[in-house]
Amino acid sequence: MTAYAIAHLRKITPHSEIAEYIERISATFEPYGGRFLVHGRRHETVEGDWVGDVVMIGFPGIAEARRWWDSPAYREIAPLRSRHIEGDIILVEGVEEDYDPATTAKAMRDALSS
């Protein structure tokens, strides 16, 4: 099942280390089947307050996403980002191709009625 690394970058302080990080990051996730899905694109806030940027990397599964995050190659470059960018990063598993939200709604209703 597809998984994603999603970063909400709230505050970016421009620095040459960020450029180095961007130059090197693809080589860290490609061995795990990762690829950029969202990077460096403008967004439109349609509800609430969203300050900053978003980056999304797709992986074949959550295990690959976790192995990338924990890999020596990524751990080596992570400080290039974290010294100059404030934000949050999550790893999240996608839903199955045949996912039906009605099943989730039914489980919620059943839990509420018991």
C-alpha positions in Angstrom: 0.0 0.0 0.0 1.4 3.4 -1.0 2.8 5.6 1.8 3.8 9.2 2.0 6.3 11.4 3.7 4.6 14.8 4.1 6.4 17.9 5.4 4.7 21.1 6.4 7.5 23.7 6.2 6.3 26.6 8.3 9.4 28.8 8.4 12.3 28.7 6.0 15.5 30.7 6.6 17.3 30.8 3.2 20.7 29.2 3.4 23.1 27.5 1.0 22.8 24.3 3.1 19.1 24.0 2.0 20.3 24.1 -1.6 22.7 21.3 -0.8 20.0 19.3 0.9 17.7 19.7 -2.2 20.5 18.6 -4.5 21.2 15.4 -2.4 17.8 14.3 -1.2 16.6 12.4 -4.3 19.6 10.0 -4.0 18.5 9.2 -0.5 14.9 8.1 -1.3 15.2 6.7 -4.8 16.7 3.4 -3.5 13.5 2.9 -1.5 11.2 3.6 -4.5 10.5 7.2 -3.4 9.7 10.1 -5.7 8.6 13.6 -5.3 4.9 14.2 -5.6 4.8 17.8 -4.4 7.8 20.0 -4.1 8.3 23.7 -4.7 4.8 24.3 -5.9 2.4 27.1 -4.9 -0.7 26.1 -2.9 -4.1 27.6 -2.4 -5.4 27.7 1.1 -9.2 27.1 0.9 -9.9 26.7 4.6 -8.1 27.7 7.8 -4.7 29.2 8.0 -1.8 27.5 6.3 1.6 29.2 6.7 4.5 27.8 4.7 5.0 25.2 2.1 4.3 21.5 1.7 6.5 18.7 0.3 5.2 15.2 -0.4 7.3 12.1 -1.3 5.6 8.9 -2.3 6.8 5.4 -1.4 5.7 1.9 -2.4 4.8 1.2 1.3 5.2 2.4 4.8 8.2 0.1 5.4 10.1 1.7 2.6 9.3 5.2 3.9 10.5 4.3 7.4 13.7 2.7 6.0 14.4 5.9 4.0 13.8 8.1 7.1 16.1 5.9 9.2 18.7 5.4 6.5 22.3 6.6 7.1 22.2 8.5 3.8 19.1 10.6 4.9 20.3 11.0 8.5 23.5 12.5 7.1 21.7 15.3 5.2 18.8 15.9 7.5 20.7 18.5 9.6 21.1 20.6 6.4 17.3 21.0 6.5 16.6 21.1 10.2 19.1 23.9 10.9 17.2 26.3 8.7 13.6 25.1 8.4 11.0 24.8 11.1 8.2 22.4 10.4 6.6 19.0 10.9 7.2 15.8 9.0 4.9 12.7 9.1 5.0 9.3 7.5 1.5 8.1 6.6 0.1 5.0 5.0 -2.3 5.5 2.1 -5.6 3.7 1.8 -6.3 0.6 -0.3 -7.3 1.1 -3.9 -10.8 -0.2 -3.1 -11.2 1.8 0.1 -14.8 2.7 0.9 -15.3 5.6 3.4 -18.8 4.3 4.1 -17.2 1.3 6.0 -15.4 3.8 8.2 -18.6 5.8 8.8 -20.5 2.6 9.7 -17.8 1.6 12.2 -18.0 5.1 13.8 -21.8 4.9 14.1 -21.6 1.4 15.5 -19.0 2.5 18.1 -21.1 5.5 19.1 -24.3 3.5 19.5 -22.7 0.9 21.8 
